[in-house]
Amino acid sequence: MNLERINRRHILEIECAYRKKHDLFSRLVTFRNGIIYLEVMFGPKWRKNYRSTAFEIAHFWLRNHPEIKDAVGAKVYIIDARKNLYKRSAYFNGEPLEHDSKKGVLFTPFFVN
């Protein structure tokens, strides 16, 4: 699976409205063992809490990318640039950042291990 290609397509075709209107950015970090790993960064325009953000973005990725349609869950790493505005520029420069929150989302409500 080519993560760079998927992320590029996501930015160009799908996420434009979220970036402009809501100040929210996301990227696929990896997909393994049926779990998608996403990194989400949002700025001052984003008003939702961490839990609803993780749920919305994980389902958004699942619906819009056929490569990950078989995922059973997601791990969402959140970078909140509302608290520290320097994180926004560091995120785009590829600098390593500490995540403000980590949330898990299950796509199938009756999935039992």
Protein Blocks (a to p, Z undefined) as FASTA:
>chain_A
ZZklmmmmmmmmmmmmmmmmnopacddfbdcehiacddddddfklmbdfklmmmmmmmmm
mmmmmklmmpcbdcdddddfklmmmlmmmmmnopacddfbdcdddfblkbcZZ
